Amino acid sequence: MGYIIAQDPKPFLDLFGFRGVPTDVRLENRHEDDRSDILVTTTAGTGLIEAKVDATDPLKQSKRYDAKWKVLLTQYVPSRGEGTGKVRYLHWEQLAKRLRDLEKTSEPKIKFLCNDLISYLGEKRMIRNSGQPEIYAREINEPITLTMFLKAQMYGCDYEKRNRVADALYFAPHFGKKLAHTHPGIRVGISYIAKIEDVVVIEAWKELKDALKGHKKKFKKSQKWLNKALKFSKPIKTDWPWKKYGKRSFLFLSTPRLVFNPPVHKEKIQKGKGWLSKRVLSFDELFVGWEK
């Protein structure tokens, strides 16, 4: 990415919010006790780009570096109010859009590099492939599933063969009235979003335990995370009728983020107030519903 920017920085200045005429691009620039990813110097100042391939929030790390503008390129979904002033959060999908535009007009070498980077981002699920849903949404209206989502970073539901959950990048639960009436702090609607790290299909509680241990190893989670996941999902061992329902899909998630306050009500994104029927959403649809 840094090499592409260095070859032709102008198309990226507007995206990053950097002003002036570009004069220099540096990769892994050394600071006092660390290295920043990319520094872009212009006639108006210096812009810093700190990139994370996952949903890590690089804000704290970026504060170590001195720059007039800071761009945080990440899967992290900032809450309302974050990313203001000289700090801008940028999703990999936004960068990919600029790369696709550049791919159409650039010389063969840049076209090849843009295409290669876009392919890599798609393989790592950092951007959507064509037709890929952004957000998978489901209704949550009982305490066990609510606790699993908020404290164990997971969600389970009946397996559906044609379900698109495995293709989605994020999960957004719609909390129902029952929970809002019995759990202080929970409001009706979609307020939280969490990145989907992995999706597994299981048929028994033991398989879920094994899947959690495998996820811990695959994503280098801590033992503390595993202990919490096992603790807060344990009630479903006896409360869910496993043999009756057969297979189930489980989503392993990153930390849930409070994004919409007030929440987005289901009637703003679908027809009627019945059970949530619209399970595949885009961020744009949610923001439009939130603004209504």
N, C-alpha and C positions, 0 to 999 in steps of 0.2 A: 504494500500500500504506500509506504513512504517513498519507494522508488518511482511509482506512478505519479505521485504528487510532485516529486522533484523534477520529473520530466516535463510536466505541464501543470503548474500550480494554479493558474488563473481560474479554471473551472471549479476549483474547490474553495476559493476564498469566500464566495457568497454563501456557500453551504455552511462553512465554519464560522462565518461572521467576522472574518478578518478584513481589515481595511487597508488601503494603500496598495502600492505596487510590490509584488514579491521580489525579494532580492537574494534569499538564501533558504535552503531546506536542509535540516540536519536530523540524522537518525540516531537514536539512543544517545542523546546528548548528556554528558556527565554533569551532575550538580554536586553539591557538597558531600552528600551521603547516599546518593541514589542516581538513577538514570531515568530521564523522561523518554517517552517513545519517539515523538516527532516534534521538532521545533520549526516553525515557519516564520522567517523574518521578513517584514515588509517595510516600506518607507514610513509607515505610521506606527510601527511597534512590532512586538513579538507575540506570536500565537503558539499555544501548546496543545498537542493532541495526545491524550492518554487513552489507550485502547485496551479493552478487556474482552476476551472471547466468550465470557459467560455473563451471568447476571450480577457480577460484582459491581459495587458502587465505588468508582475511583476518586470520588470527591476528596476524601481525606488525604489520599496519596498526592493528589494534584496540588494541595495546599503547600507541599514542600518546595514547589518550584515557583520561580518568579516569572510571570508573563502577563502581558496586557490583556490577552484573551485566553480562555481555556475551554477546550472541547473535550467532553467525556464520551468516548465512543464505546458503547456497552449494550448488553441486553437488559440491563437494569431499567425498571420502569419507575421513574421518579414520581413522588407524590406531588400533589398540587403545591406550587410555591417553590419547589426545588428547581434549580437550573435557571436562576434569574440573574440579571446583571451581566457580569463578565464571564460567567460560567454557563456553558450550553451543553445539555445532554443531547446526544445524537445516537439514534438507533442504527444498527448495521444496515437495515433495510433502506434507510435514507441515503447512506453511502452507496449502496448497490444501485440505486436509481441513477445517481450521478455517473457511476461507472458505465451503466448501460448507455446513457446518453453519449458519453465520451467514446465508447466503443464504436459508435456509428460514424464518427467523423474523424477519428485519429488515424495516424499512420499505422502500418501493419504491426510494428513492435508494440505500440501502446494497446492496440486492439487485442493482441494476444495476451498481454499482461492483465488487462481488464477482464477478459473472458476467463482466464485462469483463476483470478481472485474471486470472481463471482461463483465459479464452480466450487471452489473451496468453501466459500461461505454457505453455499447450499448443502454441501455434503455434511458440514458440521451443524446444520440446522440453525445457523445464525441469521439466515434470511429465508424467506418463503420461496419455494419453487412455484412454478406456474400453477395456479389454482389451489394452492395450499392455504387452508384456513389459518387465520391468525389466532383466534380465541375459541376455545371450547367452553360452553356454558352449561351448567346444570343447576337444578333446584336443590337447595339444602334446607330442610325444615325439621330436622331432628338432632338432638344434642350430641350423639356419638359421632356422626359425620362432621358436625361443626367442630368438635374438639380435635378430631383427626386432622382436619384442614388447618386450623389455626396453630395447633401445638405440635403435631406430628408431621406437618408438611406433606400430606397425602390425601387422596380421595379415591373411594371405591364405589363401583356401580355394577349393575348387571352387564354381562358381556353381550354386545350386539354385533353381529357379523359385519354389518354395513356401517358401523359407527366410525366416524372420522377422527376420533380422539387421538389416534396414533399419529395423525398428520399435523395436528395443531401445535402451535408454539407456546400458547399460554392457556391457563385455566381460570375461569371467572365464575364463582358460585353466586347464585341469587338466593339470598336469605329470605325465608318466608315469615309470615305474621306470627306463627306459633313460637318461633325462636325469639323474635323481637319482643314478644310479650313476657317471655320467661328468662331472657338473658340480657341483663343491663349492658348497654354499649353496642348491642347488635340492632341494626336498623334494617327495615325491609328494603330489598333491592340488591343491586350489584355495587359493591364498594371496594372489594379486594380483587387483586389480580396476582397470579403467581406463575412463573415460568415452568413449563413442563420439562423436567429433566429426563424422565424415563417413563415408559408405559409397559406394564406386564399383564399377562393373562394367567389367572390361577384358578384352582378349584377347591383348595383346602387351606385352612389356617396355617399348617406347617409350610405349605408352599409360599405363603406370604412372608413368613419369618425368613425363609431361605432367600426370597427375592430382596428383602430389606438388607440382609447381610451382603448379598451380591452387589446391591446398589451402593452400599457403604464402601466396598472395595473399588468398584468401578469409578465412582465419583470422589473418592478419597475423603469420605465423610468421617467425622470424629466418632469415637465410641459414645460420647455424650449424645450425639444425634441419634444413634441407633437405639440407645436406651430409652430416649424419649419416644421414638417412633413405636417401639415395642410396647411401652407402657400405655400410650394413649390409643393404640389400636387394639389392645388386648380385649376390651369389652365385646368386640365383634366376634371373638372366638366362640362365645356362647349365645350372644344375642342375635346373630345372623344365622338363618337356616341354610347352611352350606350345601347339603346334599339335595335339597329341594330346588335350588336355583342353578346349580351347576357352575359354569365358568363365570368369573368376574374380572372386570378390568380395573387395574389400580394405577393411579397416576402418582408418581413421586415428584415432588415439587420443590422449587426454591422457596425462600422466605416469602410469605404472602405480603403484598404491599397495599397499603390503603391509598387508593388512587382517586376514587370518586366520593366526594363529600359535599353535598348530600348524595346518596346512592342513586343509581339509575334504576328506575322501576320498569318491570317487564313490559307494561303497556306502552312504554316509549320505544321499544325495539321490536314489538310484535303486535298483532291484532288481538285485543282482548286481555283480560286479567286472569285467565285460567292458568293451568300448569304451564311452566316454561316450555314452549315447544320449539323455539328458535335456539338451536344448540351451537350453531357455527356463526361467529360474528367477526367483524373487523374492528380495529380500534376506532376507525372513523365512525362506524355505526354507533358505538358506545358513546363517543364524545358528542355526536349529534343528539342522541337520546338524552344525554346528561344536560345539554343546553336547552332542551325544550321546556 
